[in-house]
Amino acid sequence: MAGPSAEDIIHAFARAVRDSLEKGESVRVPGLGRFDIEHRQSQMVETDEGEATMAPPRDVISFTPDSGTTS
């Protein structure tokens, strides 16, 4: 009986991180870093045609590597 594939493990990890972030929880992975949700306010942006438009507020995923993982 074969164990789960690497792809299955990666998908399960991504699902677990996404589920926690959707609940508003930070996710810390020892030796890797921390995933958080940051709220971005609406802001003026320029379109490809040069027109100014207002981008809506949104939540984005941020990642902060553990201090030992940067070179």
N, C-alpha and C positions, 0 to 999 in steps of 0.2 A: 504494500500500500504506500503510495507516494504522498509526501506532504504537500502543503500548498506551494504554488509557484511563487517566484519573486514578484511577478506581476500581481498576483492575488494579495500578497503581503503589502505591497505599495498601495494598492487600491483600498485595502482595509485601513491602513494608516491615514490616507487622505480623507476617507470617510469619517474616521474618528476625530480628526482635527477639525474638519468642516462642521460636524455636529456640535462640538464644543464651542467653536467660534460663533455658531448661530445662536447658542444659548447665552452669548456674551461672556464666556469664560476664556481666559488666557490659556494657552497650551505651552508647557515647557517640556522640551525633550532634552534630557541630560546629555551633554557632549555635543549637542547640535545648536540649540537656541530656543527662543520663545516666539510664538506666533500670537499676535494680538489683532483686534479690530480697532481701527482708528476712524473717527467720523470726519469727513471733509465737508466744510461749508460750501454753499454755492459760490461760484466765482465766475468772473468774466473770462471768456476764452475767445480766441480768434479762429474762425473756420478756415478751411483751405482756400475759400474764395475771398478771404480778407475781411469778412463781416464779423462784428463782435456779437456774441450771444452769451446768455447766462447758462452755465452748466449747473445742473441740479445738484443738491447735496447728496452725498453717498458715503457708504462705509467701505473701507478698503482694508485688506489684510496687510499687516506689517510683520516683518521678521527681524529679530535682533539676535545675531549669533552669540553663542557663549564666548566669553573672553578667550578661552583656550583654543577656539577654532579658527581664529584669524591669524594670518601670517604677518 
